[in-house]
Amino acid sequence: MKIDIEQLPAWVKLEVSKEDLLAFAEKLRVANEMKAPPQTKPPDELLNFNQMCAFLGIAKSTGY
């Protein structure tokens, strides 16, 4: 049974079983494992002049 806790009045108290808490913890664990790892920025790499021309596909005279 799903309950929208925001809709409950302030005076309501809930009883949760140990099994419910363990099932909830397991769902959280699985959800965290499914998250993609954070994207890391590749390190900056400097190119020499010849590499730059090859990378851009331009003639050396254009690079100058």
PDB file with one MODEL, atoms N, CA, C and O in Angstrom:
MODEL        1
ATOM      1  N   MET A   1       0.847  -1.174   0.000  1.00  0.00           N
ATOM      2  CA  MET A   1       0.000   0.000   0.000  1.00  0.00           C
ATOM      3  C   MET A   1       0.896   1.242   0.000  1.00  0.00           C
ATOM      4  O   MET A   1       1.805   1.358   0.821  1.00  0.00           O
ATOM      5  N   LYS A   2       0.633   2.161  -0.922  1.00  0.00           N
ATOM      6  CA  LYS A   2       1.402   3.404  -0.988  1.00  0.00           C
ATOM      7  C   LYS A   2       0.653   4.510  -0.264  1.00  0.00           C
ATOM      8  O   LYS A   2      -0.559   4.663  -0.414  1.00  0.00           O
ATOM      9  N   ILE A   3       1.390   5.269   0.515  1.00  0.00           N
ATOM     10  CA  ILE A   3       0.808   6.365   1.275  1.00  0.00           C
ATOM     11  C   ILE A   3       1.556   7.641   0.925  1.00  0.00           C
ATOM     12  O   ILE A   3       2.787   7.670   0.931  1.00  0.00           O
ATOM     13  N   ASP A   4       0.808   8.696   0.621  1.00  0.00           N
ATOM     14  CA  ASP A   4       1.420   9.998   0.395  1.00  0.00           C
ATOM     15  C   ASP A   4       1.535  10.677   1.760  1.00  0.00           C
ATOM     16  O   ASP A   4       0.559  11.217   2.281  1.00  0.00           O
ATOM     17  N   ILE A   5       2.718  10.644   2.318  1.00  0.00           N
ATOM     18  CA  ILE A   5       2.929  11.144   3.673  1.00  0.00           C
ATOM     19  C   ILE A   5       2.604  12.627   3.787  1.00  0.00           C
ATOM     20  O   ILE A   5       2.193  13.087   4.851  1.00  0.00           O
ATOM     21  N   GLU A   6       2.781  13.375   2.717  1.00  0.00           N
ATOM     22  CA  GLU A   6       2.483  14.811   2.744  1.00  0.00           C
ATOM     23  C   GLU A   6       0.994  15.070   2.981  1.00  0.00           C
ATOM     24  O   GLU A   6       0.628  16.131   3.487  1.00  0.00           O
ATOM     25  N   GLN A   7       0.140  14.124   2.626  1.00  0.00           N
ATOM     26  CA  GLN A   7      -1.307  14.299   2.765  1.00  0.00           C
ATOM     27  C   GLN A   7      -1.831  13.932   4.156  1.00  0.00           C
ATOM     28  O   GLN A   7      -2.984  14.228   4.472  1.00  0.00           O
ATOM     29  N   LEU A   8      -1.008  13.297   4.985  1.00  0.00           N
ATOM     30  CA  LEU A   8      -1.450  12.882   6.309  1.00  0.00           C
ATOM     31  C   LEU A   8      -1.483  14.070   7.270  1.00  0.00           C
ATOM     32  O   LEU A   8      -0.628  14.951   7.182  1.00  0.00           O
ATOM     33  N   PRO A   9      -2.449  14.109   8.180  1.00  0.00           N
ATOM     34  CA  PRO A   9      -2.460  15.161   9.197  1.00  0.00           C
ATOM     35  C   PRO A   9      -1.272  14.995  10.149  1.00  0.00           C
ATOM     36  O   PRO A   9      -0.716  13.903  10.268  1.00  0.00           O
ATOM     37  N   ALA A  10      -0.895  16.061  10.812  1.00  0.00           N
ATOM     38  CA  ALA A  10       0.278  16.051  11.680  1.00  0.00           C
ATOM     39  C   ALA A  10       0.116  15.095  12.863  1.00  0.00           C
ATOM     40  O   ALA A  10       1.116  14.600  13.383  1.00  0.00           O
ATOM     41  N   TRP A  11      -1.088  14.831  13.291  1.00  0.00           N
ATOM     42  CA  TRP A  11      -1.309  13.991  14.470  1.00  0.00           C
ATOM     43  C   TRP A  11      -1.190  12.501  14.192  1.00  0.00           C
ATOM     44  O   TRP A  11      -1.174  11.703  15.129  1.00  0.00           O
ATOM     45  N   VAL A  12      -1.107  12.107  12.928  1.00  0.00           N
ATOM     46  CA  VAL A  12      -1.039  10.692  12.572  1.00  0.00           C
ATOM     47  C   VAL A  12       0.351  10.154  12.876  1.00  0.00           C
ATOM     48  O   VAL A  12       1.360  10.779  12.552  1.00  0.00           O
ATOM     49  N   LYS A  13       0.384   8.993  13.501  1.00  0.00           N
ATOM     50  CA  LYS A  13       1.642   8.302  13.767  1.00  0.00           C
ATOM     51  C   LYS A  13       1.629   6.992  12.981  1.00  0.00           C
ATOM     52  O   LYS A  13       0.609   6.309  12.895  1.00  0.00           O
ATOM     53  N   LEU A  14       2.785   6.659  12.413  1.00  0.00           N
ATOM     54  CA  LEU A  14       2.893   5.446  11.613  1.00  0.00           C
ATOM     55  C   LEU A  14       3.762   4.421  12.328  1.00  0.00           C
ATOM     56  O   LEU A  14       4.740   4.767  12.990  1.00  0.00           O
ATOM     57  N   GLU A  15       3.396   3.184  12.185  1.00  0.00           N
ATOM     58  CA  GLU A  15       4.198   2.090  12.719  1.00  0.00           C
ATOM     59  C   GLU A  15       4.801   1.356  11.529  1.00  0.00           C
ATOM     60  O   GLU A  15       4.089   0.968  10.603  1.00  0.00           O
ATOM     61  N   VAL A  16       6.109   1.171  11.562  1.00  0.00           N
ATOM     62  CA  VAL A  16       6.811   0.518  10.465  1.00  0.00           C
ATOM     63  C   VAL A  16       7.498  -0.720  11.021  1.00  0.00           C
ATOM     64  O   VAL A  16       8.158  -0.667  12.058  1.00  0.00           O
ATOM     65  N   SER A  17       7.335  -1.825  10.323  1.00  0.00           N
ATOM     66  CA  SER A  17       7.959  -3.070  10.777  1.00  0.00           C
ATOM     67  C   SER A  17       9.424  -3.127  10.356  1.00  0.00           C
ATOM     68  O   SER A  17       9.860  -2.413   9.453  1.00  0.00           O
ATOM     69  N   LYS A  18      10.158  -3.979  11.024  1.00  0.00           N
ATOM     70  CA  LYS A  18      11.562  -4.178  10.687  1.00  0.00           C
ATOM     71  C   LYS A  18      11.687  -4.665   9.247  1.00  0.00           C
ATOM     72  O   LYS A  18      12.584  -4.234   8.523  1.00  0.00           O
ATOM     73  N   GLU A  19      10.802  -5.549   8.833  1.00  0.00           N
ATOM     74  CA  GLU A  19      10.837  -6.076   7.467  1.00  0.00           C
ATOM     75  C   GLU A  19      10.623  -4.965   6.442  1.00  0.00           C
ATOM     76  O   GLU A  19      11.272  -4.946   5.397  1.00  0.00           O
ATOM     77  N   ASP A  20       9.706  -4.036   6.745  1.00  0.00           N
ATOM     78  CA  ASP A  20       9.466  -2.905   5.844  1.00  0.00           C
ATOM     79  C   ASP A  20      10.713  -2.039   5.723  1.00  0.00           C
ATOM     80  O   ASP A  20      11.078  -1.619   4.626  1.00  0.00           O
ATOM     81  N   LEU A  21      11.370  -1.773   6.860  1.00  0.00           N
ATOM     82  CA  LEU A  21      12.587  -0.962   6.833  1.00  0.00           C
ATOM     83  C   LEU A  21      13.699  -1.651   6.054  1.00  0.00           C
ATOM     84  O   LEU A  21      14.417  -1.002   5.294  1.00  0.00           O
ATOM     85  N   LEU A  22      13.847  -2.959   6.235  1.00  0.00           N
ATOM     86  CA  LEU A  22      14.876  -3.693   5.495  1.00  0.00           C
ATOM     87  C   LEU A  22      14.585  -3.689   3.998  1.00  0.00           C
ATOM     88  O   LEU A  22      15.499  -3.541   3.187  1.00  0.00           O
ATOM     89  N   ALA A  23      13.306  -3.853   3.628  1.00  0.00           N
ATOM     90  CA  ALA A  23      12.937  -3.826   2.204  1.00  0.00           C
ATOM     91  C   ALA A  23      13.204  -2.449   1.610  1.00  0.00           C
ATOM     92  O   ALA A  23      13.670  -2.336   0.476  1.00  0.00           O
ATOM     93  N   PHE A  24      12.906  -1.398   2.380  1.00  0.00           N
ATOM     94  CA  PHE A  24      13.154  -0.027   1.919  1.00  0.00           C
ATOM     95  C   PHE A  24      14.657   0.211   1.736  1.00  0.00           C
ATOM     96  O   PHE A  24      15.085   0.797   0.742  1.00  0.00           O
ATOM     97  N   ALA A  25      15.453  -0.252   2.710  1.00  0.00           N
ATOM     98  CA  ALA A  25      16.907  -0.094   2.611  1.00  0.00           C
ATOM     99  C   ALA A  25      17.452  -0.831   1.398  1.00  0.00           C
ATOM    100  O   ALA A  25      18.365  -0.339   0.735  1.00  0.00           O
ATOM    101  N   GLU A  26      16.908  -1.993   1.102  1.00  0.00           N
ATOM    102  CA  GLU A  26      17.358  -2.759  -0.066  1.00  0.00           C
ATOM    103  C   GLU A  26      17.019  -2.019  -1.364  1.00  0.00           C
ATOM    104  O   GLU A  26      17.824  -1.986  -2.295  1.00  0.00           O
ATOM    105  N   LYS A  27      15.835  -1.433  -1.417  1.00  0.00           N
ATOM    106  CA  LYS A  27      15.460  -0.668  -2.616  1.00  0.00           C
ATOM    107  C   LYS A  27      16.373   0.533  -2.799  1.00  0.00           C
ATOM    108  O   LYS A  27      16.749   0.855  -3.926  1.00  0.00           O
ATOM    109  N   LEU A  28      16.735   1.199  -1.710  1.00  0.00           N
ATOM    110  CA  LEU A  28      17.668   2.324  -1.801  1.00  0.00           C
ATOM    111  C   LEU A  28      19.034   1.868  -2.289  1.00  0.00           C
ATOM    112  O   LEU A  28      19.659   2.528  -3.120  1.00  0.00           O
ATOM    113  N   ARG A  29      19.499   0.723  -1.761  1.00  0.00           N
ATOM    114  CA  ARG A  29      20.798   0.196  -2.173  1.00  0.00           C
ATOM    115  C   ARG A  29      20.808  -0.119  -3.666  1.00  0.00           C
ATOM    116  O   ARG A  29      21.758   0.226  -4.368  1.00  0.00           O
ATOM    117  N   VAL A  30      19.763  -0.767  -4.147  1.00  0.00           N
ATOM    118  CA  VAL A  30      19.671  -1.122  -5.567  1.00  0.00           C
ATOM    119  C   VAL A  30      19.605   0.146  -6.422  1.00  0.00           C
ATOM    120  O   VAL A  30      20.253   0.229  -7.466  1.00  0.00           O
ATOM    121  N   ALA A  31      18.829   1.121  -5.982  1.00  0.00           N
ATOM    122  CA  ALA A  31      18.712   2.371  -6.740  1.00  0.00           C
ATOM    123  C   ALA A  31      20.056   3.086  -6.823  1.00  0.00           C
ATOM    124  O   ALA A  31      20.398   3.639  -7.868  1.00  0.00           O
ATOM    125  N   ASN A  32      20.819   3.080  -5.734  1.00  0.00           N
ATOM    126  CA  ASN A  32      22.130   3.733  -5.738  1.00  0.00           C
ATOM    127  C   ASN A  32      23.113   3.005  -6.633  1.00  0.00           C
ATOM    128  O   ASN A  32      23.954   3.637  -7.271  1.00  0.00           O
ATOM    129  N   GLU A  33      23.019   1.687  -6.689  1.00  0.00           N
ATOM    130  CA  GLU A  33      23.914   0.919  -7.554  1.00  0.00           C
ATOM    131  C   GLU A  33      23.597   1.143  -9.027  1.00  0.00           C
ATOM    132  O   GLU A  33      24.479   1.023  -9.877  1.00  0.00           O
ATOM    133  N   MET A  34      22.340   1.468  -9.333  1.00  0.00           N
ATOM    134  CA  MET A  34      21.933   1.651 -10.722  1.00  0.00           C
ATOM    135  C   MET A  34      22.321   3.023 -11.258  1.00  0.00           C
ATOM    136  O   MET A  34      22.320   3.236 -12.471  1.00  0.00           O
ATOM    137  N   LYS A  35      22.649   3.945 -10.377  1.00  0.00           N
ATOM    138  CA  LYS A  35      23.027   5.283 -10.827  1.00  0.00           C
ATOM    139  C   LYS A  35      24.317   5.206 -11.624  1.00  0.00           C
ATOM    140  O   LYS A  35      25.223   4.435 -11.310  1.00  0.00           O
ATOM    141  N   ALA A  36      24.372   6.016 -12.650  1.00  0.00           N
ATOM    142  CA  ALA A  36      25.583   6.059 -13.468  1.00  0.00           C
ATOM    143  C   ALA A  36      26.698   6.735 -12.673  1.00  0.00           C
ATOM    144  O   ALA A  36      26.432   7.646 -11.889  1.00  0.00           O
ATOM    145  N   PRO A  37      27.939   6.299 -12.867  1.00  0.00           N
ATOM    146  CA  PRO A  37      29.039   6.969 -12.182  1.00  0.00           C
ATOM    147  C   PRO A  37      29.142   8.416 -12.657  1.00  0.00           C
ATOM    148  O   PRO A  37      28.771   8.723 -13.790  1.00  0.00           O
ATOM    149  N   PRO A  38      29.633   9.292 -11.816  1.00  0.00           N
ATOM    150  CA  PRO A  38      29.738  10.695 -12.223  1.00  0.00           C
ATOM    151  C   PRO A  38      30.654  10.849 -13.424  1.00  0.00           C
ATOM    152  O   PRO A  38      31.672  10.168 -13.547  1.00  0.00           O
ATOM    153  N   GLN A  39      30.271  11.750 -14.297  1.00  0.00           N
ATOM    154  CA  GLN A  39      31.081  12.018 -15.479  1.00  0.00           C
ATOM    155  C   GLN A  39      32.344  12.751 -15.060  1.00  0.00           C
ATOM    156  O   GLN A  39      32.284  13.749 -14.342  1.00  0.00           O
ATOM    157  N   THR A  40      33.466  12.260 -15.503  1.00  0.00           N
ATOM    158  CA  THR A  40      34.725  12.934 -15.201  1.00  0.00           C
ATOM    159  C   THR A  40      35.253  13.571 -16.465  1.00  0.00           C
ATOM    160  O   THR A  40      35.168  12.997 -17.551  1.00  0.00           O
ATOM    161  N   LYS A  41      35.787  14.740 -16.317  1.00  0.00           N
ATOM    162  CA  LYS A  41      36.338  15.463 -17.463  1.00  0.00           C
ATOM    163  C   LYS A  41      37.694  14.858 -17.809  1.00  0.00           C
ATOM    164  O   LYS A  41      38.538  14.684 -16.930  1.00  0.00           O
ATOM    165  N   PRO A  42      37.908  14.535 -19.081  1.00  0.00           N
ATOM    166  CA  PRO A  42      39.218  14.001 -19.451  1.00  0.00           C
ATOM    167  C   PRO A  42      40.286  15.076 -19.254  1.00  0.00           C
ATOM    168  O   PRO A  42      39.993  16.266 -19.375  1.00  0.00           O
ATOM    169  N   PRO A  43      41.500  14.677 -18.959  1.00  0.00           N
ATOM    170  CA  PRO A  43      42.550  15.689 -18.758  1.00  0.00           C
ATOM    171  C   PRO A  43      42.816  16.448 -20.048  1.00  0.00           C
ATOM    172  O   PRO A  43      42.734  15.902 -21.149  1.00  0.00           O
ATOM    173  N   ASP A  44      43.135  17.716 -19.877  1.00  0.00           N
ATOM    174  CA  ASP A  44      43.478  18.534 -21.041  1.00  0.00           C
ATOM    175  C   ASP A  44      44.784  18.015 -21.644  1.00  0.00           C
ATOM    176  O   ASP A  44      45.702  17.616 -20.927  1.00  0.00           O
ATOM    177  N   GLU A  45      44.845  18.029 -22.949  1.00  0.00           N
ATOM    178  CA  GLU A  45      46.036  17.554 -23.642  1.00  0.00           C
ATOM    179  C   GLU A  45      46.474  18.618 -24.628  1.00  0.00           C
ATOM    180  O   GLU A  45      45.685  19.078 -25.453  1.00  0.00           O
ATOM    181  N   LEU A  46      47.729  19.002 -24.540  1.00  0.00           N
ATOM    182  CA  LEU A  46      48.268  19.974 -25.480  1.00  0.00           C
ATOM    183  C   LEU A  46      48.784  19.243 -26.711  1.00  0.00           C
ATOM    184  O   LEU A  46      49.375  18.168 -26.616  1.00  0.00           O
ATOM    185  N   LEU A  47      48.547  19.847 -27.859  1.00  0.00           N
ATOM    186  CA  LEU A  47      49.029  19.282 -29.110  1.00  0.00           C
ATOM    187  C   LEU A  47      50.178  20.134 -29.616  1.00  0.00           C
ATOM    188  O   LEU A  47      50.200  21.351 -29.430  1.00  0.00           O
ATOM    189  N   ASN A  48      51.134  19.471 -30.261  1.00  0.00           N
ATOM    190  CA  ASN A  48      52.167  20.267 -30.920  1.00  0.00           C
ATOM    191  C   ASN A  48      51.600  20.764 -32.250  1.00  0.00           C
ATOM    192  O   ASN A  48      50.479  20.416 -32.619  1.00  0.00           O
ATOM    193  N   PHE A  49      52.363  21.562 -32.955  1.00  0.00           N
ATOM    194  CA  PHE A  49      51.871  22.196 -34.179  1.00  0.00           C
ATOM    195  C   PHE A  49      51.432  21.172 -35.223  1.00  0.00           C
ATOM    196  O   PHE A  49      50.362  21.312 -35.816  1.00  0.00           O
ATOM    197  N   ASN A  50      52.244  20.149 -35.451  1.00  0.00           N
ATOM    198  CA  ASN A  50      51.902  19.135 -36.454  1.00  0.00           C
ATOM    199  C   ASN A  50      50.636  18.370 -36.055  1.00  0.00           C
ATOM    200  O   ASN A  50      49.790  18.087 -36.903  1.00  0.00           O
ATOM    201  N   GLN A  51      50.505  18.034 -34.768  1.00  0.00           N
ATOM    202  CA  GLN A  51      49.319  17.346 -34.295  1.00  0.00           C
ATOM    203  C   GLN A  51      48.074  18.221 -34.452  1.00  0.00           C
ATOM    204  O   GLN A  51      47.001  17.733 -34.808  1.00  0.00           O
ATOM    205  N   MET A  52      48.234  19.529 -34.180  1.00  0.00           N
ATOM    206  CA  MET A  52      47.114  20.458 -34.320  1.00  0.00           C
ATOM    207  C   MET A  52      46.634  20.502 -35.779  1.00  0.00           C
ATOM    208  O   MET A  52      45.434  20.448 -36.048  1.00  0.00           O
ATOM    209  N   CYS A  53      47.571  20.597 -36.698  1.00  0.00           N
ATOM    210  CA  CYS A  53      47.192  20.656 -38.114  1.00  0.00           C
ATOM    211  C   CYS A  53      46.489  19.364 -38.540  1.00  0.00           C
ATOM    212  O   CYS A  53      45.502  19.404 -39.274  1.00  0.00           O
ATOM    213  N   ALA A  54      46.997  18.229 -38.080  1.00  0.00           N
ATOM    214  CA  ALA A  54      46.375  16.950 -38.413  1.00  0.00           C
ATOM    215  C   ALA A  54      44.989  16.858 -37.783  1.00  0.00           C
ATOM    216  O   ALA A  54      44.045  16.395 -38.423  1.00  0.00           O
ATOM    217  N   PHE A  55      44.864  17.293 -36.540  1.00  0.00           N
ATOM    218  CA  PHE A  55      43.580  17.229 -35.845  1.00  0.00           C
ATOM    219  C   PHE A  55      42.538  18.096 -36.541  1.00  0.00           C
ATOM    220  O   PHE A  55      41.392  17.680 -36.713  1.00  0.00           O
ATOM    221  N   LEU A  56      42.937  19.307 -36.942  1.00  0.00           N
ATOM    222  CA  LEU A  56      42.012  20.224 -37.606  1.00  0.00           C
ATOM    223  C   LEU A  56      41.851  19.922 -39.090  1.00  0.00           C
ATOM    224  O   LEU A  56      40.924  20.416 -39.731  1.00  0.00           O
ATOM    225  N   GLY A  57      42.755  19.109 -39.638  1.00  0.00           N
ATOM    226  CA  GLY A  57      42.685  18.789 -41.054  1.00  0.00           C
ATOM    227  C   GLY A  57      43.041  19.974 -41.935  1.00  0.00           C
ATOM    228  O   GLY A  57      42.426  20.197 -42.978  1.00  0.00           O
ATOM    229  N   ILE A  58      44.034  20.725 -41.505  1.00  0.00           N
ATOM    230  CA  ILE A  58      44.455  21.911 -42.267  1.00  0.00           C
ATOM    231  C   ILE A  58      45.907  21.781 -42.657  1.00  0.00           C
ATOM    232  O   ILE A  58      46.666  21.019 -42.058  1.00  0.00           O
ATOM    233  N   ALA A  59      46.284  22.543 -43.678  1.00  0.00           N
ATOM    234  CA  ALA A  59      47.677  22.555 -44.113  1.00  0.00           C
ATOM    235  C   ALA A  59      48.506  23.348 -43.115  1.00  0.00           C
ATOM    236  O   ALA A  59      47.984  24.203 -42.399  1.00  0.00           O
ATOM    237  N   LYS A  60      49.810  23.055 -43.073  1.00  0.00           N
ATOM    238  CA  LYS A  60      50.694  23.774 -42.148  1.00  0.00           C
ATOM    239  C   LYS A  60      50.715  25.263 -42.454  1.00  0.00           C
ATOM    240  O   LYS A  60      50.795  26.088 -41.544  1.00  0.00           O
ATOM    241  N   SER A  61      50.642  25.605 -43.728  1.00  0.00           N
ATOM    242  CA  SER A  61      50.650  27.031 -44.100  1.00  0.00           C
ATOM    243  C   SER A  61      49.430  27.743 -43.538  1.00  0.00           C
ATOM    244  O   SER A  61      49.520  28.907 -43.147  1.00  0.00           O
ATOM    245  N   THR A  62      48.301  27.067 -43.492  1.00  0.00           N
ATOM    246  CA  THR A  62      47.079  27.646 -42.911  1.00  0.00           C
ATOM    247  C   THR A  62      47.245  27.794 -41.398  1.00  0.00           C
ATOM    248  O   THR A  62      46.781  28.772 -40.812  1.00  0.00           O
ATOM    249  N   GLY A  63      47.906  26.823 -40.771  1.00  0.00           N
ATOM    250  CA  GLY A  63      48.148  26.899 -39.349  1.00  0.00           C
ATOM    251  C   GLY A  63      49.037  28.060 -38.958  1.00  0.00           C
ATOM    252  O   GLY A  63      48.882  28.645 -37.886  1.00  0.00           O
ATOM    253  N   TYR A  64      49.985  28.393 -39.851  1.00  0.00           N
ATOM    254  CA  TYR A  64      50.853  29.533 -39.560  1.00  0.00           C
ATOM    255  C   TYR A  64      50.068  30.804 -39.678  1.00  0.00           C
ATOM    256  O   TYR A  64      50.614  31.888 -39.471  1.00  0.00           O
TER     257      TYR A  64
ENDMDL
END
